[in-house]
Every structure is written in structure tokens, then in C-alpha cells.
Amino acid sequence: MILGILGGMGPAATSNFFKKIISCTDAKSDQEHLHVIIDNNVEIPDRTSYICGSGEDPRVEMIRSVIKLEAMGADYIAIPCNTAHYFYDDLTKYTKVKILNMIHETAIFLKDTKPDCKDYLLLATKGTYFSGIYRKTFDAVGLRIIEPDNNDKERIMDWIYNVKSSNFDISLNEFTFVINKYCGGKTVLPILGCTELPLLAQKIGFSEEYIDPLSILAKRCVDVAEAEKKSSVGVNTCCFM
């Protein structure tokens, strides 16, 4: 069972995703880890710029990566970029390989594991907010997405692009202030809905509870591989549901 990773959005987040897969794999030797192929395609244009109407279409390069991963033998594909899931339906048209949907996996995971929590604060790119992919997916399972105001959306975008350029000069107080502004005193958990944000949270020492879709996706990738190992007739398609 070979996992293909459509990466490069950005490279640090792709590397972090691979590390998470390794960390959540119960392996006692090299041979017990997942067989992973990573296409760190840095030619993919900025997703948010295109979604918001000012950038180049990223689908051409994303489709190239999907086709390449399939040709290299990937049995299933993961995309460690939240905003890129706006193009999920387009990508599935160009491959017979199952592409896991990180937004869907996150919603199902939270529905199953946090039955008392119905409201989630989404920290994400402007492209993710504009696309509505989290809101639609969470609505479908009875969960609610809370979005920050426009000023805080701009601030979060600055954080994200700073991390993409290896600039972590964001204070813990500022990060905590924005989250507590919407979560304080309520049963609301923050979702770090851009793959750069967990890197930032770890770097600045943010220790409060938050939801990391990248970790959820990594665990799902491992679960799919483990389910295949236990099947005597190849991949059990129910493991993708």
C-alpha cells in the first residue's frame, strides 16, 4: 500500500505532515512504516490568490502531481493543504486513485470524538474562508464554523505568509489573544485550518487545546494502510468511507 502526498503547499507543512505520519505509525523497524511518495511541487500557484480572483489557476500543476503520483504507484493520495481542498472535485476527475479529503476527515473525526462540542473557530487563509469548504462540510454533519472578523482574517493571513517565509516573529500573546477573543468562556475549540498554523503554534509554545486537521489526516493515512494489511483480498474499500 503506497501513500502519495501532493505537497509543496508549502514545503515546511509537507515535511511536517510526513513527520506526523511517522510519529503516529506503530512501527518497530523501517519495514513497518508506510511506503510514501512525496511530490513536493513548488510550481503550484498560490491557492488563495486564485480563489479570491487575482492569481493563476493552480489546478494544472495539482492535476500533474496527482497523475504523477498515480503513475508512480500510489494507492491513495493525501493533500496537506487546507485551501487546496477547494479543488478536490476537480482533482478526483483525473485519477482512479482515492484522494482523502482532509476537511471531511476532520469533520467526521470531531463529530465522533467530541460529541459535546458543536462550535469551532476556524483560523485559515482568506481563500479557505471565501471558498466555504469548512462551513459546508461541517454543516453537513451538524457542526458550526465560526469565522473571525475581517481584521483578524487579515492578521491570520499575515501569520501564514510569515511562516511560509520562515518568519516566526509572532508573539504568543497575539496568537492567544485572537483565539480567546472568540473562544473565551465558551465551548468553542479553534481549528488551525492552514497547515502553516500548527507549525507556528508549536514554535511559539501555544499549549491550549486546538484541532490540527493535518494530524487527523496523518492518522487517517496510517489507519487506511493498517486496514489494508489486515485484509486478505487487497484494499478494503470501506476503509475509505
PEFEN-V700242 format. One record per residue. N is the residue number from 1. RES is the residue in one small letter. SS is DSSP state (helix for helix, strand for strand, loop for the rest). D_CENTER is the distance of its C-alpha to the mean C-alpha in whole Angstrom. Layout:
n=[N & N]
res=[RES & RES]
ss=[SS & SS]
d_center=[D_CENTER & D_CENTER]
//
This chain:
n=[1 & 2 & 3 & 4 & 5 & 6 & 7 & 8 & 9 & 10 & 11 & 12 & 13 & 14 & 15 & 16 & 17 & 18 & 19 & 20 & 21 & 22 & 23 & 24 & 25 & 26 & 27 & 28 & 29 & 30 & 31 & 32 & 33 & 34 & 35 & 36 & 37 & 38 & 39 & 40 & 41 & 42 & 43 & 44 & 45 & 46 & 47 & 48 & 49 & 50 & 51 & 52 & 53 & 54 & 55 & 56 & 57 & 58 & 59 & 60 & 61 & 62 & 63 & 64 & 65 & 66 & 67 & 68 & 69 & 70 & 71 & 72 & 73 & 74 & 75 & 76 & 77 & 78 & 79 & 80 & 81 & 82 & 83 & 84 & 85 & 86 & 87 & 88 & 89 & 90 & 91 & 92 & 93 & 94 & 95 & 96 & 97 & 98 & 99 & 100 & 101 & 102 & 103 & 104 & 105 & 106 & 107 & 108 & 109 & 110 & 111 & 112 & 113 & 114 & 115 & 116 & 117 & 118 & 119 & 120 & 121 & 122 & 123 & 124 & 125 & 126 & 127 & 128 & 129 & 130 & 131 & 132 & 133 & 134 & 135 & 136 & 137 & 138 & 139 & 140 & 141 & 142 & 143 & 144 & 145 & 146 & 147 & 148 & 149 & 150 & 151 & 152 & 153 & 154 & 155 & 156 & 157 & 158 & 159 & 160 & 161 & 162 & 163 & 164 & 165 & 166 & 167 & 168 & 169 & 170 & 171 & 172 & 173 & 174 & 175 & 176 & 177 & 178 & 179 & 180 & 181 & 182 & 183 & 184 & 185 & 186 & 187 & 188 & 189 & 190 & 191 & 192 & 193 & 194 & 195 & 196 & 197 & 198 & 199 & 200 & 201 & 202 & 203 & 204 & 205 & 206 & 207 & 208 & 209 & 210 & 211 & 212 & 213 & 214 & 215 & 216 & 217 & 218 & 219 & 220 & 221 & 222 & 223 & 224 & 225 & 226 & 227 & 228 & 229 & 230 & 231 & 232 & 233 & 234 & 235 & 236 & 237 & 238 & 239 & 240 & 241]
res=[m & i & l & g & i & l & g & g & m & g & p & a & a & t & s & n & f & f & k & k & i & i & s & c & t & d & a & k & s & d & q & e & h & l & h & v & i & i & d & n & n & v & e & i & p & d & r & t & s & y & i & c & g & s & g & e & d & p & r & v & e & m & i & r & s & v & i & k & l & e & a & m & g & a & d & y & i & a & i & p & c & n & t & a & h & y & f & y & d & d & l & t & k & y & t & k & v & k & i & l & n & m & i & h & e & t & a & i & f & l & k & d & t & k & p & d & c & k & d & y & l & l & l & a & t & k & g & t & y & f & s & g & i & y & r & k & t & f & d & a & v & g & l & r & i & i & e & p & d & n & n & d & k & e & r & i & m & d & w & i & y & n & v & k & s & s & n & f & d & i & s & l & n & e & f & t & f & v & i & n & k & y & c & g & g & k & t & v & l & p & i & l & g & c & t & e & l & p & l & l & a & q & k & i & g & f & s & e & e & y & i & d & p & l & s & i & l & a & k & r & c & v & d & v & a & e & a & e & k & k & s & s & v & g & v & n & t & c & c & f & m]
ss=[loop & strand & strand & strand & strand & strand & strand & loop & loop & loop & helix & helix & helix & helix & helix & helix & helix & helix & helix & helix & helix & helix & helix & loop & loop & loop & loop & loop & loop & helix & helix & helix & loop & loop & strand & strand & strand & strand & strand & strand & loop & loop & loop & loop & loop & loop & helix & helix & helix & helix & helix & loop & loop & loop & loop & loop & loop & loop & helix & helix & helix & helix & helix & helix & helix & helix & helix & helix & helix & helix & helix & loop & loop & loop & loop & strand & strand & strand & loop & loop & loop & loop & helix & helix & helix & helix & helix & helix & helix & helix & helix & helix & loop & loop & loop & loop & loop & strand & strand & loop & loop & helix & helix & helix & helix & helix & helix & helix & helix & helix & helix & helix & helix & loop & loop & loop & loop & loop & strand & strand & strand & strand & strand & loop & loop & helix & helix & helix & helix & helix & helix & loop & helix & helix & helix & helix & helix & helix & helix & helix & loop & loop & loop & strand & strand & strand & strand & loop & loop & helix & helix & helix & helix & helix & helix & helix & helix & helix & helix & helix & helix & helix & helix & helix & loop & loop & loop & loop & loop & loop & loop & helix & helix & helix & helix & helix & helix & helix & helix & helix & helix & helix & helix & loop & loop & loop & loop & strand & strand & strand & strand & strand & loop & loop & loop & loop & helix & helix & helix & helix & helix & helix & helix & helix & loop & loop & loop & loop & loop & strand & strand & loop & helix & helix & helix & helix & helix & helix & helix & helix & helix & helix & helix & helix & helix & helix & helix & helix & helix & helix & loop & loop & loop & loop & loop & loop & helix & helix & helix & helix & loop]
d_center=[21 & 19 & 15 & 14 & 12 & 11 & 11 & 13 & 10 & 11 & 13 & 13 & 9 & 10 & 13 & 11 & 9 & 12 & 14 & 12 & 13 & 16 & 17 & 16 & 18 & 22 & 24 & 27 & 27 & 26 & 26 & 24 & 21 & 19 & 20 & 17 & 17 & 15 & 16 & 15 & 16 & 17 & 19 & 16 & 17 & 16 & 14 & 15 & 18 & 19 & 17 & 20 & 22 & 23 & 21 & 22 & 20 & 17 & 17 & 20 & 18 & 15 & 18 & 20 & 17 & 16 & 20 & 21 & 18 & 20 & 24 & 23 & 23 & 19 & 19 & 15 & 12 & 9 & 7 & 5 & 5 & 4 & 8 & 9 & 8 & 12 & 13 & 12 & 16 & 17 & 16 & 17 & 20 & 21 & 20 & 21 & 19 & 16 & 13 & 10 & 8 & 5 & 7 & 10 & 9 & 9 & 12 & 14 & 13 & 14 & 17 & 18 & 18 & 19 & 22 & 23 & 20 & 20 & 19 & 16 & 15 & 13 & 12 & 11 & 12 & 15 & 14 & 11 & 14 & 17 & 15 & 15 & 12 & 11 & 15 & 16 & 14 & 15 & 18 & 19 & 18 & 20 & 18 & 18 & 16 & 18 & 17 & 19 & 22 & 22 & 24 & 21 & 18 & 20 & 20 & 16 & 16 & 19 & 17 & 14 & 16 & 18 & 16 & 15 & 19 & 19 & 21 & 20 & 23 & 22 & 24 & 23 & 25 & 23 & 20 & 21 & 24 & 21 & 19 & 23 & 24 & 22 & 21 & 25 & 27 & 25 & 23 & 20 & 17 & 14 & 11 & 9 & 7 & 7 & 6 & 10 & 11 & 10 & 12 & 15 & 15 & 16 & 18 & 20 & 21 & 19 & 20 & 20 & 17 & 14 & 11 & 8 & 5 & 4 & 8 & 8 & 7 & 9 & 12 & 12 & 12 & 15 & 16 & 17 & 19 & 21 & 22 & 23 & 25 & 27 & 27 & 31 & 30 & 27 & 24 & 24 & 22 & 22 & 19 & 17 & 18]
//
